[in-house]
C-alpha cells in the first residue's frame, strides 16, 4: 500500500466530486481535520471508513488502497478479492500502529509540559520566598531524572522498558552525585545511595529478564518477583544498618515478609487456575 498514492487519490476523488473537506467529513461523521490529514499522508482512514469512503467516490476498496483506478477483467475478480483482504489486513495493522504512535506522542508531550510547568512553578515559588534558588533544586533535579527515565517508554515501542532501565542504570549515580552537591552536608547519601541503587537496579534487571523468559507464565514470574523481594529488602536493610544505628531486621520486616509470601502463594494459585482453565477449553475444542 502506497501512502502517498492513497493520499493523492483521495484528494483527486474529492475534487472530482466537487466536495470540500468539510462536506466529505460530514458524510463520514468525522472532522475535516481528519480528511486533511488523509490527503497530506499524515494518517489513514479507519478501516471501518474504507467501504463508505469508496462508495461515496464510486470506487472499489482495492482501488482506494492502491491509490489508483484499476481495469480489472472478470477473470481477475477472485484474485482481486484475495488481494483486497490481504491489503485490508495489512492496512488495519498499519492504521493501528499509527494510532498508537499518535497516542504515545500526545502522552509524551503532555508529560513533558507538566514536568516543565512543575519546574517553573518551583523556581517561581523559590524566588518569591528566598530570592534565590535553594530548595527548588531538589524537585527540579528529581523531575529531570524522572523525565529521562519515563521518555523512553513513549519514544520506543517494545524496547521502551529495556531502554528506560539502561538510562536508569547510567544516570542514577550522577543523579545521586548532584543531590549530594545540592545538599552539601549529607555525608551518608553517596555511600548508602550507591549501594542501595546497585541492589535495586540489579533487581529490576532480573525482573525484566524473568518476564522476558517466562512470557507464557506471567503469574509464576510475578510470584517469583514477589518472593525475591524478601532477600532484596534484607540486603538493603543490611546495607543501611552498616551506616546507621538500627537493626538489619525487626518485627515489622518479618510481618512484611509474611505478607509477601501470602501474595506469592495467591499468585501461584491464580496461575495454576488459569492454566487449568485454558487446558479445559483446549480439550473442548479438540
N, C-alpha and C positions, 0 to 999 in steps of 0.2 A: 504494500500500500504506500503510494507516494503522497506524503503530507502536503507538499506544495501544489501538486496537481489537483488534489481534492479541494484545497482551499480556493484555488483559481477557478475550478469548475463550479463550485457553489456560488462564487461571485458572478461568474458569467451567466449562470442559470437565473440568478435573482434579477440581474439587469435585463436579461432577455424577456423576463416576465413582467418587466416594468414595476418591480416591487422595491420598496425601501427596506432597509434592515429592520425597521420598526414594524412594518407590515408583516414581514416574514416571521418575526419574533412573536407577534400576536397570534398568528395561525398555529404556532407550535407551543404557545403558552410559556414562552421564555422571555428573557430580556434581550434588547437589541445589542447590549454589550457582548452577550454570548455569541450572537451572529457575527459581530465584528471580529471577535477572536477566531472564529472558524475561518473567516475569509483572510485573515492575516497569518493563519497557520499556527496560532499560539495555543489552540486547544482543538478538541474534536467534538462533534455532536455525540450525545449519549446514544448508546446502541439502540435504546428504545425509540429514538427520534429518527433513525435511518429510514424506516419504512414510510412514515408520514412525510418526511422531507422529500424522499424520492417521488412519492405520489403527488405532492404539490408541484414539483417541477416536471412531472411526466417522464421520469427516467426510471431505470431499474436500480435496485440497491447495489448491484455489482458495478454498474456504471458510476454510481456515486462513489464507491470505494476506489475504483480505478482512476477517477478524476477525468473521464472522457466517455463519449458515447461509443457504443460498440455495434458492429454489424454481424450479429450472431445468426448463424443459419439454424434451421430446425434441427439438424443432426447434432448440433453442439449444445442444445438446451440442457441435456442431462449433465454433461461435463461442466457447463457453466454453473448449474445448481450446486454441484460439489465444490466448485471453486468459491462460490458465494459463501457457503457455510464455513469453509476454511478461513476465508478472509474475515468473515464476521467474528469468528472466534479470536483471531489474531487482533482484530480491531478492538474487541471488548477488553482484551488483556492490556493493550496499549492505552486505551482510554482510562482504564482503572489505574494504571501506573501514573498516568498524567495527573489524575485527580489526587492521588496520594502525594505526588511531588508538590502540587499546589498547596495541599494541607500542611505539609512539612514546612514549606516556605512561609506560609502565614504564621504557623506556630513559632518558627524561628524568629520572625520579625517582631511578633508580639512580645516574646520573652526578652529579646534584646532591648526593645523600647522600655519595657517595665524595669529591667535592670538599670538602664541608663537613667531613667527617671528616679529610681531609688538612690543612685549615687548623687544625682543633682540635689535631691531633697536633703540628703545627709550633709553635703557641702554647705548648702544654704543655711541649714539649722546650726551647723557647727560655727560658721562665720557669725551668725546672728547672736550666738551665745558667748563664744570665746574670742571672736575677732580674728581667728586663725584656724588652721587645720589641726585638730587634736584627735578627738575620739572618732571623727568621721573616717579616719584612715583605716580603722578596723573593718567596718562594714564595706567600705569601698574595695579593699583588698579581697575580702571574702566574696563579694559579688563578682569581681573579675575572675576569681578562682572558680566559682560555680559556673560562670558563663563559659569558660574554656572547657569544662567537663561536659556540660549539657549540649553545647552546639553540635558535636559530632553525632549525637543521637538523631538530630534533624538533618544534618548535612549528608550523612551516609545511610544507606538502607540496611542491608544485612550486616555490614561491618561496623555499624554505629556503636554498639556496646564494646566491641574489641578496641576501637579507636579511642573511645572515652576512657577505658581502663588504661590504655597506653599513655594518654595525656595525663591522667591522674598519677600514674607511676612516675612520670617525668617531672611534673611541676609541684608535687607535694613537698619535696624538700625545699625548693626555692620559696614556696609559699610560707613554710614554717620559718625560714630564714628572714623573710620580710616581716612577719609578725614579731619575731624576736627583736628585730631592729626597731620596730614601731614601739613595742612595749618597753624595751630598754633594760628593765630590771628583772626580767623573767629568766632566771638562771636555769630553771629546770625545763623550760619549753622545748629547747632543741634536744637535750638528752632523752627526755621521755617521748617527745613527739616523733623523733626519727625511729625509735624502736617500735612504738605502737603503730606508726604508719606502715612500717615494713611488714609487721604481722598482719595488719588489716588488708594491705594490698595483695599479699600472698594468698590470703583467704578469699578475696574477691576473684582473683585469677583462677583459683581452684574451683570456685563456684561456676565460673564461665566455662571452664574446660569440662567440668562434670556434666553440665546441662547440654553441652555440645556432643558429648559421647553417649548420653542417655536420652536422646530425643524422643524415643518411644516410651520411656519410663520416667516421666516427669515427676510423678508423685513420689516414687522411690528416691529420685535425685533430691527432691525437696526435703524428704526425711533425713537424708544423709547430711544435707546442708545444715539443718536444724541441730542434729546431733554433734556435728563438727564445731558448732558454735561454742560447745562446752569447753573443749580444750583451748580454743582460741581466746575466750574470755578469761580462762585461768591464766594463760600466758600473759595477757595484757595486765591482769591484776598483779601477777608476779613482778612484771617489769616496773609497774608503778610503785609497788611495795619496796623496791630496792632504793627508791629515791625519797619516799615519804614514809613517815612512821604510821603504817597501817598494815594489818594482816593481809596476806595474799588471798585469803578465803575466809568467809564468815557465814553465819546462818542464812543471810539473805541470798548469798551465792548458791547455797545448797537448795534453797527454795526455787530459785530461778532455773537451776539445772533440772530439778524435778519437773517443772513446767515444760521445759524444752523436751524432755523425754516423753512426756504425755503427748505433746504436739506431734512429735516424730511418730509415735505409735498410731495416732489418728491418721496421719498422712499415709502411712503404710497400709492401714486398713482401707482407706479410701481408694488407694491404688489397686489393691487386690480386688476390691469390689468392682471397680471399673473394668479391670482386665477380665474378670469372670463374666461380667455383663456383655462385654464385647465378644467373648468366645461363644456365649449362648446365642447371640444374634447371628454370628457367623455360621453356627451349626444350623440355624433355622433356614438360612439362605442357601445351604449346600444341597 
